[in-house]
Amino acid sequence: MSSEFTLINDYFHWDTRHPSVLMGVGDDAAILQPPEKKHLIVSSDTFIEGVHFPKGTAAHAIGHKALAVNLSDLAAMGADPAWFTLALTLPEVDDTWLHDFSSGLKELANQFSIDLVGGDTTRGSLSITITAIGFADEKQVLQRSTAVAGDSIYVTGELGAAAAGLAHLQERVQLDERTAEQCQQQLDYPIPRNAESVIIRKFASSCIDISDGFLADLQHILDASELGAVIQLQDLPIMKSLKSYDSTEIQNFALRGGDDYELLFTIPETNVDAFEQAIQQSNMMCYCVGHIDAAIHGIQSDNQQVLSATGYNHFNENTS
Amino acid sequence: MSSEFTLINDYFHWDTRHPSVLMGVGDDAAILQPPEKKHLIVSSDTFIEGVHFPKGTAAHAIGHKALAVNLSDLAAMGADPAWFTLALTLPEVDDTWLHDFSSGLKELANQFSIDLVGGDTTRGSLSITITAIGFADEKQVLQRSTAVAGDSIYVTGELGAAAAGLAHLQERVQLDERTAEQCQQQLDYPIPRNAESVIIRKFASSCIDISDGFLADLQHILDASELGAVIQLQDLPIMKSLKSYDSTEIQNFALRGGDDYELLFTIPETNVDAFEQAIQQSNMMCYCVGHIDAAIHGIQSDNQQVLSATGYNHFNENTS
């Protein structure tokens, strides 16, 4: 690789925080000391312009979001963030872009105490692959396949704002300036729910993060657990300022829009009271939106309407 | 991501071999149990068409080589392969390509006992990022920065054949058919030196793998160790069938061509005899090519010619 591209690495030589990092960026590979008696959770996500974020997205937001979606995967598994590697492919060396991208990445990394330990920079179409590694207690790992009939279904925050922000950007809806800004913020700067995960993992039976959309990701839990679910549509948490818009459209964003990066999880009946108490003590935003039901195939609303995950694909060329 | 791309994952649902893999491909992230008292070695490499391999490279070879370069990084660190993630970006879904690519990847993964534990598939320009994780004993981790004056410099195999193969492909040299085939094999199917690493790590003071070229990678050791080196040019191991070609050109490939994926390492004087014995017992290919010298700045030949790593950039547009 040309020296120009080797220089890019200078943007990513940050001090590491964890004593587990014996050697980070700089050699052929990182040297790490995993803690004893913990599981390692490993997640890889690729982030491509025009597929995972619209062209024109600010470099600072790209840096934030590329790491946020991986932190969100760790949160969904019940793991605490530890280390990540960055594979960055760029069409050209642009110092302003690199400065902004690395700032967005670094601010989130510092906030969530995850250390950059290695990576690679190459020339090509803009693409970012992050591999994030976290630690989890054996008894608190959260999976998709372990929901049980009767469990309550919760989400950690409001749904549909990122999809509304994208729709506004693509002129498919027309939001007022302030609401558009709030939705754009949700689209560009999702906050991964790793702090909430620390509480949730003590009570939950299963968990996933919402990237594909509430219904699609709930369906992943249902498929893996071989169960159905009932959702109270009126309980879906939706940003206040979005409620004045066409309710069918907004509900569609909340159910199918995706890119929310909220946690979607199930709490067994015997844990619900204790979990509700934990929510209040922590001031965590958390909403019960339905329950797991063994008698139902797929997902239904409380008035027995079938709720299908399909019918909406964000970022696809044929989005209408 | 479209369902078409979700289906790609079917190519990569392989059985895992290590009991350390509690859950592999399928959930938001893999769940792994690292061994106690071992270091983790983590390496990420991106592999892009037209940059890291020529357009037209067979999919089977791409699958092999994308993993081989990461296995080579683990070997250079003194680590045994354990797990890897695959981030695969493709312009379109092509079943023949995917079949061949996954076969090339899987054959090498099985041969070196490394388990695919997760990843991501997306649509875009062809690009492969592999993050490989290995285990190493604390006392046998090999770094670049720990060479010592007087150490002997070794390489594990012959140099320059991959660069000669590429030059033939690009019609910069004209090789006979049989030699061209041998060189093409070295270019497409490098064998990572993980088996050799098991022996080398017991004796070596420093190590790197040759990806940028013998001189460039030796310079990385010298920079990190703040030392110089003397190389006996006549001892550079070169494939027999290449020796009938222009010797300046062939020596240039061996010194600066890169893509060899041989290990380049240093053995302290006190270990040389025991190491030479170990080489003979194991039938390992290994050649002593020089020594570390504190009195020299940079790299010199034994007739005091300065050897510069620059002057040759493979795959670059302006390669001449």
Contacts between the chains, C-beta under 8 A, distances in Angstrom:
chain1	res1	chain2	res2	distance
A	1	B	51	7.8
A	2	B	313	6.9
A	2	B	316	6.7
A	22	B	39	6.7
A	23	B	143	7.3
A	27	B	77	7.2
A	27	B	143	5.8
A	27	B	144	5.7
A	27	B	145	7.9
A	27	B	224	7.9
A	28	B	43	6.3
A	28	B	73	4.5
A	28	B	76	4.8
A	28	B	77	5.7
A	28	B	144	7.6
A	28	B	208	6.4
A	28	B	209	6.6
A	29	B	41	4.8
A	29	B	42	5.8
A	29	B	43	3.7
A	29	B	73	5.1
A	29	B	74	6.7
A	29	B	76	7.7
A	29	B	77	4.9
A	29	B	79	7.4
A	29	B	132	8.0
A	29	B	134	7.9
A	30	B	40	8.0
A	30	B	41	7.0
A	30	B	42	4.6
A	30	B	43	7.6
A	31	B	39	5.4
A	31	B	40	7.7
A	31	B	41	6.1
A	31	B	77	7.3
A	31	B	136	7.5
A	31	B	141	5.8
A	31	B	143	8.0
A	32	B	39	6.5
A	32	B	40	4.3
A	32	B	41	7.5
A	32	B	42	6.2
A	33	B	39	5.9
A	33	B	40	7.4
A	34	B	34	4.3
A	34	B	40	5.5
A	36	B	36	5.5
A	39	B	22	6.7
A	39	B	31	5.4
A	39	B	32	6.5
A	39	B	33	5.9
A	40	B	30	8.0
A	40	B	31	7.6
A	40	B	32	4.3
A	40	B	33	7.4
A	40	B	34	5.5
A	40	B	40	7.9
A	41	B	29	4.8
A	41	B	30	7.0
A	41	B	31	6.1
A	41	B	32	7.5
A	42	B	29	5.8
A	42	B	30	4.6
A	42	B	32	6.2
A	42	B	83	7.1
A	42	B	85	6.2
A	42	B	117	6.2
A	42	B	118	5.9
A	42	B	133	7.5
A	43	B	28	6.3
A	43	B	29	3.7
A	43	B	30	7.6
A	43	B	118	6.6
A	44	B	85	4.1
A	44	B	86	7.5
A	44	B	87	5.1
A	44	B	118	5.8
A	44	B	119	5.2
A	44	B	120	5.3
A	44	B	129	7.7
A	44	B	131	6.4
A	45	B	87	7.6
A	45	B	120	5.2
A	46	B	87	4.5
A	46	B	89	6.0
A	46	B	120	4.8
A	46	B	122	4.8
A	46	B	129	7.2
A	48	B	89	6.6
A	48	B	122	5.5
A	48	B	123	7.5
A	48	B	124	4.5
A	51	B	1	7.8
A	51	B	122	6.0
A	51	B	123	6.0
A	51	B	124	6.4
A	52	B	122	7.5
A	73	B	28	4.4
A	73	B	29	5.1
A	74	B	29	6.7
A	76	B	28	4.8
A	76	B	29	7.8
A	77	B	27	7.2
A	77	B	28	5.7
A	77	B	29	4.9
A	77	B	31	7.2
A	79	B	29	7.4
A	83	B	42	7.1
A	85	B	42	6.2
A	85	B	44	4.1
A	85	B	131	5.6
A	86	B	44	7.5
A	87	B	44	5.2
A	87	B	45	7.6
A	87	B	46	4.5
A	87	B	87	7.3
A	87	B	129	4.2
A	87	B	131	7.8
A	89	B	46	6.0
A	89	B	48	6.6
A	89	B	127	6.3
A	117	B	42	6.2
A	118	B	42	5.9
A	118	B	43	6.6
A	118	B	44	5.7
A	119	B	44	5.2
A	120	B	44	5.3
A	120	B	45	5.3
A	120	B	46	4.8
A	120	B	129	7.3
A	122	B	46	4.8
A	122	B	48	5.5
A	122	B	51	6.0
A	122	B	52	7.5
A	123	B	48	7.5
A	123	B	51	6.0
A	124	B	48	4.5
A	124	B	50	8.0
A	124	B	51	6.3
A	124	B	125	6.1
A	124	B	127	6.2
A	125	B	124	6.1
A	125	B	125	4.2
A	125	B	127	7.6
A	127	B	89	6.3
A	127	B	124	6.2
A	127	B	125	7.6
A	127	B	127	5.9
A	129	B	44	7.7
A	129	B	46	7.2
A	129	B	87	4.2
A	129	B	120	7.3
A	129	B	129	4.1
A	131	B	42	8.0
A	131	B	44	6.4
A	131	B	85	5.6
A	131	B	87	7.8
A	131	B	131	4.1
A	132	B	29	8.0
A	133	B	42	7.5
A	134	B	29	7.9
A	136	B	31	7.5
A	141	B	31	5.8
A	143	B	23	7.3
A	143	B	27	5.8
A	143	B	31	8.0
A	144	B	27	5.7
A	144	B	28	7.6
A	145	B	27	7.9
A	208	B	28	6.5
A	209	B	28	6.6
A	224	B	27	7.9
A	313	B	2	7.0
A	316	B	2	6.8
